[in-house]
Amino acid sequence: MKNFTLRYVSLLTKLSVLTLFHFTFSDGSPQPYTPRDDIALDCGSTANRTDLSGRSWIADNTIYLDHSDKVSFVSSFPAEGNSIPYATARLSRSQFTYSFSVTPGPKFIRLHFYPTSYQEFDRLNSFFDVHVGGYTLLRNFSAALTADYLKLEVFYLEFCIHVDDGKLNILFSPNPNTPDSYAFVNGIQIMSMPDNLYYTSDDDTGFSFVNEVNPYRILKNQALQTLYRVNVGGSSISPGDDTGMYRSWFGDGEFLTNGGPSVLPVNLSINPSFSVIPNYSAPTPVYKTARTMGTDKTVNENYRLTWEFRVDVGFTYYVRLHFCEFQGEISVPGDRVFQIYIDNIVAEHQADVISWAGGRGVPVYRDYAVMIGRAGKETERNLSIAVHPAPAWRTRYSDAILNGVEIFKLSNDGNLAGSNPQGIHISPPIKSLPPTPTRPKYKMRTTLLIAVGIVSAFVAVSALYILIFRPKSRVEGSSLWYELSNKDYSSVDRSGKVFTSDGKQSKDTTECDIL
C-alpha cells in the first residue's frame, strides 16, 4: 500500500500532526455543513478529553467496544503535535470490534495510528486487517512500515462508506500467520457527509469514464479511500477550516512534475458564488487561488502543466477537479479553453470554465473515473493529471487553469486493500543508529592504510608550504575554502521549485495578487 494515502496521508498527515483539529473557520463564518453524526473516539482512554483546538474526544468504554475480546490499552506520547488521540491506544492479539449507532447514509471513517512499541507490543509485529461490513479496508496492514515510509510519527487514513441499516461495525483482526502479531488503533472518527457529495444520486446518469464509452457512477455499495486532496496554487487548509467535514487540503508543490513558467494567480477580494455546486464542496480558499500556465503563448503551446500522484495498480480511481475563473480578463466563453489529460489520455478536449459555470467567480467541479491496470509485477505507478491550451483558433488566451484536485481509490468487489510499502529501512520513528559497517578484507585494509598515509603526508607538506610561503598581501581571515563553501548555490525540490542556499525561492514561479 505504498501509495496509500501515501503522499496524501500522507500528506494527509504532515499537516494533521500539527493542525489536525482546528475547530472554527479563520474568518469566523459558520461552517456550510453540519454533520448528523460526529463521533471522535479516543481509543484506550478512560476519560473524555479535549485536544488543543477545543475538539472533544470521548472515552473508550463499553458503549462502543465488544468486550468479549481481550484488549489492552497503554499510554504513550508522540514527540510532536497534538497528543490526542495519540496518547492512548487499543491493542489486542485477538480480533476486536467497535460498534457505532449512526444514521443511514454516507460516512467518513478516519482511523488514527501512532505506531510505536507499547510495552510488550513491538511496533514491528503489528500486522492486521480492518473490515467494515462487507468491505476490506486494510489487509496485512503495517502501520510501522507506513509511518517509516512517510517519515511520520502519526498519521490517519480516511475512507468513505455508505451505511444502510444504522449500524457501523469496525473489525480489527491480527494476522494469524505472523508471530506475536496484534492489531491496534489510537483514534476513530465517524462523520456524516452530504448524501451526494461523492456518491452519485439516483437521478444522475454519471460522469466521464476516461477512455471508455459508458459513463461511471459511484454506487452506494462501493467504498472509497481518500488518497489526495489538493489546493492547487494555494497553501494547506487544516481540517477545522474545511466546510464542516474536517477534510485536509494540501498545496500542490509536492505533486507538480512539470510546472514550466506557471503562474499562481490569487484573488482574495472575490466572494465566490455557489450557484452551480453546493458551498460545502470545498473550502472557499480553494476557489481564490489557482495555478495557470503563464503568459507566453508560444511556451504554453509546447508543454503540459502536469501533476503526478502515486497509486496502487488494479483499481479504478475517482478524480474530481475543481475550477473557478477569477481573473478579470477571463469573463466570457472562449476566453480560456484548454484540454485536460488524465493518465496521459484526453479527458476533455475543450474545457471552458466560464461556459461550465455561467460566469466569473462561480466555482464548479468536473468528475472523472480512470482505471489503472496492471503491467507485469508492478504494484503501483503514477497517475498523471495535465492541462494544455486548446488550439489557438479555439481560445482567446492559450492558457489553462486548475484550482483543486481530489483523488479516491474505489473498491473492487468490496476490497480497498493494497500492499505495504516495500524496500524501506525499518527504524524507530524518532532516531536510529547507523548500521555497523562490514569488516573489509585484510589486503584491502592494508592498501587503504598506505593510501591514507601518503595523502596525509602530502597534506601536511602542503600546509607547511602555505604557512611559510603564502602571500603577505592576503587579507587576514580570508581563504579560498571560505569563498567556495559560501557560494550561492541553488537546489531544486521535488515540486520543481528552485531554492537558493539561504532557503529563499527563486523567481521561476510567479505569484500575483488580483484585487
C-alpha positions as CSV (number, residue, x, y, z in Angstrom):
1,M,0.0,0.0,0.0
2,K,2.9,2.2,-0.8
3,N,0.9,4.9,-2.5
4,F,-1.6,4.6,0.2
5,T,-3.0,7.8,1.2
6,L,0.5,7.9,0.8
7,R,1.7,11.1,-0.4
8,Y,-1.8,12.2,0.7
9,V,-1.9,10.8,4.2
10,S,0.4,11.1,3.8
11,L,0.3,14.2,3.3
12,L,-2.9,13.9,4.8
13,T,-0.8,14.0,7.9
14,K,2.2,16.1,7.7
15,L,-0.4,18.7,8.3
16,S,-2.5,16.6,10.6
17,V,0.2,16.2,13.1
18,L,0.3,19.9,13.8
19,T,-3.1,21.3,12.7
20,L,-5.4,18.3,12.7
21,F,-8.3,19.7,14.7
22,H,-8.7,23.4,14.2
23,F,-12.3,23.9,15.2
24,T,-13.6,27.1,13.5
25,F,-13.1,29.0,10.3
26,S,-10.3,31.5,10.4
27,D,-12.7,34.3,9.3
28,G,-15.3,33.4,11.9
29,S,-18.0,32.4,9.4
30,P,-20.3,29.5,10.1
31,Q,-19.5,26.1,8.5
32,P,-21.5,25.3,5.4
33,Y,-22.3,21.8,6.6
34,T,-23.2,20.3,10.0
35,P,-22.9,16.5,10.1
36,R,-25.7,14.5,11.7
37,D,-23.1,12.0,13.1
38,D,-19.9,13.4,14.5
39,I,-18.0,10.9,16.7
40,A,-14.4,11.3,17.8
41,L,-13.3,8.3,19.9
42,D,-10.1,8.4,21.9
43,C,-9.2,4.7,21.8
44,G,-7.8,3.3,25.0
45,S,-8.7,6.4,27.0
46,T,-10.7,6.1,30.2
47,A,-11.9,9.7,30.3
48,N,-13.3,12.3,27.9
49,R,-10.6,14.7,26.8
50,T,-10.2,17.8,24.7
51,D,-7.5,18.4,22.2
52,L,-5.6,21.7,21.7
53,S,-8.1,23.0,19.3
54,G,-11.0,22.6,21.6
55,R,-12.5,19.5,20.0
56,S,-13.9,16.9,22.4
57,W,-12.9,13.2,22.2
58,I,-15.0,10.7,24.1
59,A,-13.6,7.9,26.3
60,D,-13.2,4.4,25.0
61,N,-15.9,2.5,27.0
62,T,-18.4,-0.3,26.8
63,I,-20.8,1.7,24.6
64,Y,-18.7,1.0,21.5
65,L,-16.2,-1.8,22.3
66,D,-17.0,-5.5,22.1
67,H,-15.7,-6.8,25.4
68,S,-15.9,-10.4,24.5
69,D,-12.3,-9.9,23.2
70,K,-9.2,-9.4,25.3
71,V,-7.9,-6.0,24.7
72,S,-5.4,-3.7,26.3
73,F,-4.7,0.0,26.4
74,V,-1.3,1.6,27.1
75,S,-0.4,5.3,27.5
76,S,2.2,6.8,25.1
77,F,3.1,10.2,23.9
78,P,4.3,11.2,20.4
79,A,7.2,13.7,20.3
80,E,5.4,16.3,18.2
81,G,2.0,17.7,17.6
82,N,-1.3,17.2,19.4
83,S,-1.1,14.2,21.8
84,I,-4.9,13.5,21.4
85,P,-5.9,10.9,20.2
86,Y,-2.3,9.5,20.1
87,A,-1.6,9.4,23.8
88,T,-3.5,6.1,24.3
89,A,-4.2,3.1,22.1
90,R,-6.4,0.0,22.0
91,L,-4.4,-3.2,21.3
92,S,-5.1,-6.9,21.1
93,R,-3.6,-10.1,19.9
94,S,-7.1,-11.3,19.1
95,Q,-9.7,-9.6,17.0
96,F,-11.9,-6.9,18.4
97,T,-14.8,-4.8,17.1
98,Y,-16.1,-1.3,17.6
99,S,-19.8,-0.8,17.0
100,F,-21.4,2.6,16.4
101,S,-25.1,3.5,16.1
102,V,-25.4,6.1,13.3
103,T,-28.0,7.5,10.9
104,P,-28.2,5.8,7.5
105,G,-26.2,7.5,4.7
106,P,-22.6,8.0,3.6
107,K,-19.9,8.4,6.3
108,F,-16.3,9.4,6.6
109,I,-14.3,6.9,8.7
110,R,-10.9,8.1,9.9
111,L,-8.5,5.7,11.6
112,H,-5.6,7.3,13.6
113,F,-2.3,5.5,14.2
114,Y,0.8,6.1,16.3
115,P,3.0,3.0,15.5
116,T,5.3,2.9,18.5
117,S,6.2,0.0,20.8
118,Y,3.7,-0.4,23.5
119,Q,5.3,-2.3,26.4
120,E,5.2,-5.9,25.3
121,F,3.8,-5.0,21.9
122,D,6.7,-4.5,19.4
123,R,5.8,-2.0,16.7
124,L,7.3,-4.2,14.0
125,N,4.9,-7.1,14.9
126,S,1.7,-5.3,14.2
127,F,0.1,-6.7,11.0
128,F,-3.7,-6.7,10.8
129,D,-6.8,-6.5,8.7
130,V,-9.6,-3.9,9.1
131,H,-13.2,-4.8,7.9
132,V,-16.3,-2.7,7.9
133,G,-19.4,-4.7,7.0
134,G,-18.6,-6.5,3.7
135,Y,-15.6,-4.2,2.9
136,T,-11.9,-4.9,3.4
137,L,-10.3,-1.5,4.1
138,L,-6.9,-2.9,5.1
139,R,-5.2,-6.3,4.8
140,N,-2.0,-7.4,6.5
141,F,-1.5,-3.7,7.2
142,S,1.6,-2.5,9.0
143,A,1.3,1.0,10.5
144,A,5.0,0.9,11.3
145,L,6.1,0.3,7.7
146,T,3.7,3.0,6.5
147,A,4.9,5.6,9.1
148,D,8.6,4.8,8.3
149,Y,7.9,5.3,4.5
150,L,6.1,8.5,5.2
151,K,8.7,9.6,7.7
152,L,5.9,10.4,10.2
153,E,5.3,9.6,13.8
154,V,1.5,9.6,13.5
155,F,-1.0,9.5,10.6
156,Y,-4.6,8.7,9.7
157,L,-6.4,7.1,6.9
158,E,-9.7,8.3,5.5
159,F,-12.5,6.1,4.0
160,C,-16.0,6.6,2.7
161,I,-18.7,4.0,3.4
162,H,-22.5,4.1,2.8
163,V,-24.3,2.8,5.9
164,D,-27.8,1.4,5.2
165,D,-29.1,0.0,8.5
166,G,-27.8,2.5,11.0
167,K,-25.1,0.2,12.5
168,L,-21.4,0.6,11.7
169,N,-19.1,-2.2,12.9
170,I,-15.3,-1.9,12.5
171,L,-13.5,-5.2,13.0
172,F,-9.7,-5.3,13.7
173,S,-8.1,-8.7,13.1
174,P,-4.4,-9.5,13.7
175,N,-2.7,-11.6,11.1
176,P,-2.6,-15.2,12.4
177,N,0.4,-16.0,10.2
178,T,2.7,-13.5,11.9
179,P,4.1,-14.5,15.3
180,D,3.1,-12.1,18.1
181,S,1.0,-10.1,15.7
182,Y,-1.5,-7.7,17.1
183,A,-4.0,-5.1,15.9
184,F,-4.2,-1.6,17.3
185,V,-5.8,1.8,16.8
186,N,-5.4,5.2,18.5
187,G,-8.4,7.1,17.4
188,I,-11.6,6.7,15.3
189,Q,-13.7,9.4,13.8
190,I,-17.1,8.7,12.3
191,M,-18.7,11.7,10.4
192,S,-21.6,12.1,8.1
193,M,-21.3,13.7,4.7
194,P,-23.9,15.1,2.4
195,D,-25.7,12.4,0.5
196,N,-24.4,13.2,-2.9
197,L,-21.1,14.8,-2.1
198,Y,-19.2,11.9,-3.7
199,Y,-21.9,9.2,-4.2
200,T,-23.9,9.5,-7.4
201,S,-27.6,10.5,-6.9
202,D,-30.3,8.2,-8.2
203,D,-31.3,10.6,-11.0
204,D,-27.7,11.3,-12.1
205,T,-26.5,9.5,-15.2
206,G,-22.9,9.6,-14.1
207,F,-19.7,11.2,-15.3
208,S,-16.9,10.6,-17.8
209,F,-15.0,7.3,-17.6
210,V,-11.7,8.1,-19.3
211,N,-11.1,6.0,-22.4
212,E,-14.5,4.3,-22.0
213,V,-17.8,4.8,-23.8
214,N,-20.3,4.5,-20.9
215,P,-20.3,6.9,-18.0
216,Y,-19.4,6.0,-14.5
217,R,-21.5,6.2,-11.3
218,I,-20.4,5.9,-7.6
219,L,-22.9,3.5,-6.2
220,K,-23.9,3.0,-2.6
221,N,-22.4,-0.5,-2.5
222,Q,-18.9,0.9,-3.2
223,A,-16.3,2.0,-0.6
224,L,-13.8,4.8,-1.2
225,Q,-10.4,5.6,0.2
226,T,-9.3,9.2,0.1
227,L,-5.8,9.4,-1.3
228,Y,-5.2,13.1,-2.2
229,R,-7.0,16.4,-1.6
230,V,-5.0,19.3,-3.1
231,N,-5.4,23.1,-3.0
232,V,-3.7,23.8,-6.3
233,G,-1.7,27.0,-6.2
234,G,-2.6,27.7,-2.6
235,S,-1.4,26.6,0.8
236,S,-2.6,23.8,3.1
237,I,-6.0,24.0,4.6
238,S,-6.5,22.4,8.1
239,P,-9.5,20.2,8.9
240,G,-11.0,22.9,11.1
241,D,-11.0,25.3,8.1
242,D,-12.9,22.8,5.9
243,T,-16.6,23.1,5.3
244,G,-17.6,21.2,8.4
245,M,-16.3,17.7,7.5
246,Y,-12.7,18.1,8.8
247,R,-11.1,17.3,5.5
248,S,-7.4,18.1,5.0
249,W,-6.2,20.0,1.9
250,F,-2.6,20.4,0.8
251,G,-0.6,22.5,-1.5
252,D,0.3,21.1,-4.9
253,G,4.1,21.6,-4.9
254,E,4.6,18.0,-3.7
255,F,3.0,16.7,-6.8
256,L,3.9,19.1,-9.6
257,T,6.2,17.4,-12.0
258,N,6.1,19.9,-15.0
259,G,5.4,23.4,-13.8
260,G,7.1,25.2,-16.6
261,P,6.8,29.0,-16.1
262,S,3.4,28.5,-14.3
263,V,1.8,31.4,-12.5
264,L,-0.1,31.4,-9.2
265,P,-2.9,33.9,-9.5
266,V,-4.7,35.0,-6.3
267,N,-7.9,36.9,-5.9
268,L,-8.6,37.4,-2.2
269,S,-11.3,40.0,-2.7
270,I,-13.7,37.8,-4.7
271,N,-16.7,36.3,-3.0
272,P,-17.3,33.0,-4.9
273,S,-20.9,32.5,-5.9
274,F,-22.0,28.9,-5.3
275,S,-24.8,28.8,-7.8
276,V,-23.7,25.6,-9.6
277,I,-22.3,23.4,-6.8
278,P,-23.0,23.3,-3.1
279,N,-21.0,25.6,-0.9
280,Y,-19.7,22.7,1.1
281,S,-18.0,21.1,-1.9
282,A,-14.6,22.6,-1.0
283,P,-13.4,25.5,1.3
284,T,-13.7,28.9,-0.3
285,P,-9.9,29.4,-0.4
286,V,-9.6,26.6,-2.9
287,Y,-11.5,28.9,-5.4
288,K,-9.5,32.0,-4.6
289,T,-6.1,30.5,-5.7
290,A,-5.1,28.5,-8.8
291,R,-2.2,27.6,-11.0
292,T,-2.2,28.7,-14.6
293,M,0.4,28.0,-17.3
294,G,1.9,31.5,-17.8
295,T,1.6,34.5,-20.1
296,D,3.8,33.3,-23.0
297,K,1.6,31.8,-25.7
298,T,4.4,30.1,-27.5
299,V,5.8,28.4,-24.4
300,N,2.3,27.3,-23.2
301,E,1.6,25.6,-26.5
302,N,4.7,23.5,-26.1
303,Y,4.3,22.0,-22.6
304,R,1.7,20.4,-20.4
305,L,1.2,21.6,-16.9
306,T,1.4,18.3,-15.1
307,W,0.9,16.8,-11.6
308,E,1.6,13.1,-10.7
309,F,0.1,11.0,-7.9
310,R,1.3,7.6,-6.7
311,V,-1.5,5.0,-6.7
312,D,-1.9,1.2,-6.5
313,V,-2.5,-0.6,-9.7
314,G,-5.6,-2.8,-10.3
315,F,-8.1,-0.2,-9.1
316,T,-10.4,2.4,-10.6
317,Y,-9.9,5.9,-9.4
318,Y,-12.3,8.7,-8.9
319,V,-10.8,12.1,-9.8
320,R,-12.5,15.4,-9.0
321,L,-11.1,18.6,-10.5
322,H,-12.2,22.0,-9.0
323,F,-12.3,25.2,-11.1
324,C,-13.1,28.8,-10.7
325,E,-12.2,31.7,-13.0
326,F,-11.5,34.8,-11.1
327,Q,-9.1,36.8,-13.3
328,G,-10.6,39.9,-14.8
329,E,-9.5,39.2,-18.4
330,I,-11.4,35.9,-18.4
331,S,-15.0,36.7,-18.5
332,V,-16.8,35.2,-21.4
333,P,-16.9,31.7,-23.0
334,G,-13.9,31.1,-25.3
335,D,-11.5,33.3,-23.4
336,R,-9.6,30.4,-21.9
337,V,-10.2,27.0,-23.4
338,F,-7.9,24.0,-22.7
339,Q,-7.5,20.3,-22.8
340,I,-7.4,18.0,-19.7
341,Y,-5.4,14.8,-19.7
342,I,-5.8,12.1,-17.1
343,D,-3.3,9.3,-17.1
344,N,-2.0,10.7,-20.4
345,I,-5.4,10.3,-22.1
346,V,-7.6,13.2,-23.2
347,A,-10.5,13.5,-20.7
348,E,-11.7,16.9,-22.0
349,H,-10.9,18.3,-25.5
350,Q,-12.5,21.8,-24.8
351,A,-12.6,22.6,-21.1
352,D,-14.2,26.1,-20.7
353,V,-14.8,27.0,-17.1
354,I,-16.8,30.2,-17.9
355,S,-19.1,28.1,-20.1
356,W,-19.5,25.4,-17.4
357,A,-20.1,27.9,-14.6
358,G,-22.0,30.6,-16.4
359,G,-19.7,33.4,-15.3
360,R,-16.7,34.6,-13.5
361,G,-16.3,33.8,-9.8
362,V,-18.6,30.8,-9.9
363,P,-17.0,27.5,-8.6
364,V,-17.6,24.3,-10.5
365,Y,-16.0,20.8,-10.5
366,R,-15.7,18.0,-13.0
367,D,-15.6,14.3,-12.1
368,Y,-13.8,11.5,-14.0
369,A,-13.1,7.8,-13.4
370,V,-9.9,6.1,-14.7
371,M,-8.8,2.5,-14.5
372,I,-5.2,1.9,-13.5
373,G,-4.4,-1.5,-14.9
374,R,-1.5,-3.9,-14.0
375,A,1.6,-4.3,-16.1
376,G,3.8,-7.1,-15.1
377,K,4.7,-7.3,-11.5
378,E,4.3,-3.7,-10.6
379,T,2.1,-2.9,-7.6
380,E,1.9,0.9,-8.0
381,R,2.6,3.6,-10.5
382,N,1.9,7.3,-11.1
383,L,-1.4,8.7,-12.1
384,S,-0.9,12.0,-14.0
385,I,-3.2,15.0,-14.4
386,A,-2.2,17.6,-17.0
387,V,-3.7,20.6,-18.7
388,H,-2.8,22.2,-22.1
389,P,-4.2,25.0,-24.2
390,A,-6.7,24.2,-26.9
391,P,-5.7,25.1,-30.5
392,A,-5.2,28.8,-30.9
393,W,-8.2,29.2,-33.2
394,R,-10.4,27.9,-30.4
395,T,-9.3,30.1,-27.4
396,R,-8.5,33.7,-26.9
397,Y,-5.8,33.0,-24.4
398,S,-3.5,30.0,-24.8
399,D,-3.6,29.0,-21.2
400,A,-5.2,26.6,-18.7
401,I,-6.2,26.7,-15.1
402,L,-6.8,24.3,-12.1
403,N,-7.9,25.2,-8.6
404,G,-8.2,21.9,-6.8
405,V,-7.8,18.1,-7.0
406,E,-9.4,15.2,-5.1
407,I,-8.5,11.5,-5.8
408,F,-10.2,8.4,-4.4
409,K,-9.5,4.7,-4.7
410,L,-12.7,2.7,-5.5
411,S,-13.3,-0.7,-4.1
412,N,-13.1,-3.8,-6.2
413,D,-15.7,-6.3,-5.1
414,G,-15.6,-4.8,-1.6
415,N,-11.8,-4.6,-1.4
416,L,-9.7,-1.4,-0.9
417,A,-6.6,-3.0,0.5
418,G,-3.2,-2.6,-1.2
419,S,0.3,-3.8,-0.2
420,N,2.6,-2.4,2.5
421,P,5.5,-0.2,1.4
422,Q,8.4,-2.3,0.3
423,G,12.2,-1.8,0.2
424,I,12.4,0.6,3.1
425,H,14.6,0.6,6.2
426,I,12.5,-0.2,9.3
427,S,13.6,2.1,12.2
428,P,12.0,3.8,15.2
429,P,10.2,6.9,14.2
430,I,12.4,9.3,16.1
431,K,16.1,8.3,15.6
432,S,18.1,5.2,14.8
433,L,21.8,4.3,15.0
434,P,23.6,3.9,11.7
435,P,24.3,0.3,10.6
436,T,27.6,-1.3,11.6
437,P,29.9,-1.5,8.6
438,T,31.1,-4.8,7.5
439,R,34.7,-5.8,8.1
440,P,36.9,-5.4,5.0
441,K,39.4,-7.9,3.9
442,Y,43.0,-7.7,5.2
443,K,44.6,-6.8,1.9
444,M,42.1,-4.1,1.2
445,R,42.6,-2.6,4.7
446,T,46.4,-2.6,4.2
447,T,46.1,-0.8,0.9
448,L,43.7,1.7,2.3
449,L,46.1,2.5,5.2
450,I,49.0,3.0,2.8
451,A,46.9,5.4,0.7
452,V,45.7,7.3,3.7
453,G,49.3,7.7,4.9
454,I,50.5,9.1,1.5
455,V,47.6,11.6,1.3
456,S,48.2,12.7,4.9
457,A,51.9,13.3,4.3
458,F,51.1,15.3,1.1
459,V,48.5,17.4,3.0
460,A,51.0,18.1,5.9
461,V,53.7,19.2,3.4
462,S,51.3,21.4,1.5
463,A,50.1,23.1,4.7
464,L,53.7,23.7,5.8
465,Y,54.5,25.2,2.4
466,I,51.4,27.6,2.6
467,L,52.3,28.7,6.1
468,I,55.9,29.6,5.0
469,F,55.4,31.0,1.5
470,R,51.8,32.4,1.5
471,P,51.5,35.9,0.0
472,K,51.6,38.6,2.6
473,S,49.0,40.7,0.8
474,R,46.1,38.3,1.6
475,V,43.5,39.8,3.9
476,E,43.6,38.2,7.3
477,G,40.9,35.5,7.8
478,S,40.1,35.1,4.1
479,S,40.7,31.9,2.3
480,L,39.8,30.1,-0.9
481,W,37.9,27.4,1.1
482,Y,35.7,30.1,2.7
483,E,34.8,31.6,-0.7
484,L,34.0,28.1,-2.1
485,S,31.8,27.0,0.7
486,N,29.7,30.1,0.7
487,K,28.9,30.3,-3.0
488,D,25.2,31.0,-3.6
489,Y,24.2,27.5,-4.9
490,S,20.6,26.7,-5.7
491,S,18.7,23.5,-5.2
492,V,15.5,22.1,-6.8
493,D,12.9,20.3,-4.7
494,R,10.5,17.6,-5.9
495,S,7.9,20.3,-6.7
496,G,10.2,21.8,-9.3
497,K,10.7,25.0,-7.2
498,V,14.2,26.4,-7.0
499,F,15.6,27.4,-3.7
500,T,18.8,29.4,-3.1
501,S,21.3,28.5,-0.3
502,D,19.5,30.8,2.1
503,G,16.2,28.9,1.7
504,K,14.5,31.6,-0.4
505,Q,12.5,30.5,-3.5
506,S,13.8,31.8,-6.8
507,K,11.5,33.6,-9.2
508,D,10.9,30.7,-11.7
509,T,7.3,30.6,-10.5
510,T,5.3,33.8,-10.4
511,E,2.6,34.6,-7.8
512,C,0.4,37.6,-8.4
513,D,-2.4,39.2,-6.5
514,I,-5.5,40.3,-8.4
515,L,-7.6,42.8,-6.3
